[in-house]
């Protein structure tokens, strides 16, 4: 159910990097137990283990994977700065509205109607910004996909579940098709099964 976890799994899939996966039952509070908190101080998903190191926060994990795997990280300091811009913007302006609206739609979050409407409006505003930018170029930064695209796709993927019609943002819809045609792309259910995978 975790959008940020899908971002990390998707990055590993796009890089052709095999990984094991442990399902975390957040509804039963497994993410707040001492065993998990020893790995992820925030008590959130995802958590990536590489050797003896544990990494938290999906954007930071994407940057770590881009650095260590040598893929999707940008070709220059300028590109890497613009990648970070998009990732920070996503966290601030796109993800909250989309993820919260999805949470209400699928029944894992509750809020009063005016609050829900605010979230929907915020998500729509983020999609509008994204649509305008993608009318100018195929990928968010430079001429090839980067972790900025992986990060933002990991939110946009959930927009239909949140009640957004991507037909209203045709440039975003076209970008989604380009992204889903990338080698190594896999749907959420294939990347993150509903049971742990050793």
C-alpha positions as CSV (number, residue, x, y, z in Angstrom):
1,X,0.0,0.0,0.0
2,X,3.0,2.3,0.4
3,X,3.6,4.7,-2.5
4,X,7.1,5.6,-1.3
5,X,8.0,1.9,-1.1
6,X,6.9,1.4,-4.7
7,X,9.3,4.1,-5.7
8,X,12.3,2.2,-4.2
9,X,11.2,-1.2,-5.6
10,X,10.6,0.4,-9.0
11,X,14.1,1.9,-9.0
12,X,15.6,-1.5,-8.2
13,X,13.5,-3.1,-11.0
14,X,14.5,-0.4,-13.5
15,X,18.2,-1.0,-12.6
16,X,17.8,-4.8,-13.0
17,X,18.8,-5.2,-9.4
18,X,17.4,-8.2,-7.6
19,X,16.2,-7.7,-4.1
20,X,14.5,-9.4,-1.2
21,X,11.3,-7.9,0.2
22,X,9.8,-8.0,3.6
23,X,6.2,-7.0,4.0
24,X,5.5,-4.7,6.9
25,X,2.1,-4.8,8.6
26,X,1.6,-1.1,9.4
27,X,-2.0,-1.5,10.2
28,X,-1.0,-3.7,13.2
29,X,1.8,-1.3,14.1
30,X,4.8,-3.4,13.1
31,X,6.6,-0.2,12.0
32,X,6.5,1.1,15.6
33,X,8.1,-2.0,17.2
34,X,11.6,-1.8,18.6
35,X,13.0,-4.3,16.0
36,X,11.9,-2.1,13.1
37,X,12.8,1.2,14.8
38,X,16.3,-0.1,15.2
39,X,16.5,-0.1,11.4
40,X,14.4,2.9,10.7
41,X,14.3,5.6,13.4
42,X,11.2,7.3,11.9
43,X,9.1,4.2,12.0
44,X,8.1,4.6,8.4
45,X,8.3,2.6,5.2
46,X,10.4,2.1,3.2
47,X,13.6,0.9,4.7
48,X,16.4,-0.3,2.5
49,X,19.1,-2.6,3.9
50,X,22.4,-2.8,1.9
51,X,25.0,-4.8,3.7
52,X,25.0,-3.6,7.3
53,X,23.5,-0.2,6.5
54,X,19.9,0.8,6.7
55,X,18.5,3.7,4.7
56,X,15.2,5.6,5.2
57,X,13.1,8.1,3.3
58,X,12.4,7.2,-0.3
59,X,14.0,10.2,-1.9
60,X,17.2,9.7,0.0
61,X,17.2,6.0,-0.9
62,X,16.7,6.8,-4.6
63,X,19.7,9.1,-4.5
64,X,21.7,6.4,-2.7
65,X,20.8,3.8,-5.4
66,X,21.5,6.2,-8.2
67,X,25.0,6.8,-6.7
68,X,25.8,3.2,-6.0
69,X,24.3,1.6,-9.1
70,X,25.4,4.4,-11.4
71,X,22.0,4.8,-13.1
72,X,19.3,7.5,-13.3
73,X,21.4,10.0,-11.3
74,X,21.9,12.8,-13.9
75,X,24.9,13.7,-16.0
76,X,26.2,16.9,-14.3
77,X,26.0,18.8,-11.1
78,X,23.4,21.0,-12.7
79,X,21.2,18.1,-13.6
80,X,21.6,16.6,-10.1
81,X,20.5,19.9,-8.6
82,X,17.4,20.0,-10.8
83,X,16.7,16.4,-9.9
84,X,16.7,17.3,-6.2
85,X,14.4,20.3,-7.0
86,X,11.8,18.0,-8.5
87,X,12.1,15.5,-5.6
88,X,11.7,18.2,-3.0
89,X,8.8,19.7,-4.9
90,X,7.2,16.3,-5.1
91,X,7.4,15.9,-1.4
92,X,6.1,19.4,-0.7
93,X,3.5,20.0,-3.5
94,X,2.4,16.8,-5.2
95,X,2.6,13.8,-2.9
96,X,0.6,15.2,0.0
97,X,-2.5,15.9,-2.0
98,X,-2.4,12.7,-4.1
99,X,-1.4,10.3,-1.3
100,X,-3.9,11.8,1.2
101,X,-6.7,11.8,-1.3
102,X,-5.9,8.2,-2.2
103,X,-5.9,7.3,1.5
104,X,-9.4,8.6,1.8
105,X,-10.5,6.9,-1.4
106,X,-9.3,3.5,-0.4
107,X,-10.5,3.8,3.2
108,X,-7.2,4.0,5.1
109,X,-7.6,7.6,6.0
110,X,-10.5,9.7,7.3
111,X,-11.1,13.5,7.2
112,X,-13.9,16.0,7.1
113,X,-15.2,16.9,3.6
114,X,-13.6,20.4,3.5
115,X,-10.2,18.8,4.4
116,X,-10.6,16.1,1.8
117,X,-11.5,18.8,-0.8
118,X,-8.4,20.8,0.1
119,X,-6.2,17.7,-0.4
120,X,-7.9,17.1,-3.8
121,X,-7.3,20.7,-4.8
122,X,-3.6,20.6,-3.8
123,X,-3.0,17.4,-5.8
124,X,-4.7,18.9,-8.8
125,X,-2.5,22.0,-8.6
126,X,0.6,19.8,-8.5
127,X,-0.6,17.8,-11.5
128,X,-1.2,21.1,-13.3
129,X,2.4,22.2,-12.7
130,X,3.7,18.9,-13.8
131,X,1.5,18.9,-16.9
132,X,2.8,22.4,-17.9
133,X,6.5,21.3,-17.6
134,X,6.0,18.0,-19.5
135,X,4.5,20.0,-22.3
136,X,8.1,21.4,-22.8
137,X,10.2,18.2,-22.6
138,X,9.9,14.4,-22.4
139,X,11.5,13.9,-19.0
140,X,11.7,16.0,-15.9
141,X,15.4,16.7,-16.1
142,X,17.6,16.6,-19.2
143,X,16.9,14.2,-22.1
144,X,16.7,10.9,-20.3
145,X,14.8,9.6,-17.3
146,X,16.3,10.2,-13.9
147,X,15.4,9.5,-10.3
148,X,13.3,12.6,-10.5
149,X,11.0,10.7,-12.9
150,X,11.0,7.6,-10.7
151,X,10.1,9.7,-7.7
152,X,7.3,11.7,-9.3
153,X,6.0,8.6,-11.1
154,X,5.7,6.9,-7.7
155,X,3.1,9.5,-6.8
156,X,1.3,10.0,-10.2
157,X,0.9,6.2,-10.4
158,X,-1.6,6.5,-7.5
159,X,-3.5,9.5,-8.8
160,X,-6.3,7.5,-10.5
161,X,-6.9,5.7,-7.2
162,X,-7.1,9.1,-5.6
163,X,-9.9,10.2,-8.0
164,X,-7.8,12.2,-10.5
165,X,-8.4,11.7,-14.2
166,X,-5.1,11.9,-16.0
167,X,-6.9,12.6,-19.3
168,X,-7.2,16.1,-17.8
169,X,-3.4,16.4,-17.8
170,X,-2.5,15.0,-21.2
171,X,1.2,15.7,-21.0
172,X,1.3,13.8,-17.7
173,X,-0.6,10.9,-19.3
174,X,1.9,10.8,-22.2
175,X,4.8,10.9,-19.8
176,X,3.3,8.0,-17.8
177,X,3.2,5.9,-21.0
178,X,6.8,6.7,-21.8
179,X,7.9,5.9,-18.3
180,X,6.0,2.6,-18.3
181,X,7.7,1.6,-21.6
182,X,11.1,1.8,-19.9
183,X,13.1,-1.5,-19.8
184,X,12.7,-3.0,-16.3
185,X,9.5,-1.2,-15.5
186,X,7.1,-3.4,-13.6
187,X,3.6,-2.8,-12.1
188,X,3.3,-2.3,-8.3
189,X,2.0,-5.8,-7.7
190,X,4.9,-7.4,-9.5
191,X,7.5,-5.2,-7.7
192,X,5.9,-5.4,-4.3
193,X,4.1,-8.7,-3.7
194,X,1.5,-9.0,-1.0
195,X,3.8,-11.4,0.9
196,X,7.4,-11.3,1.8
197,X,9.9,-12.5,-0.8
198,X,13.2,-13.9,0.4
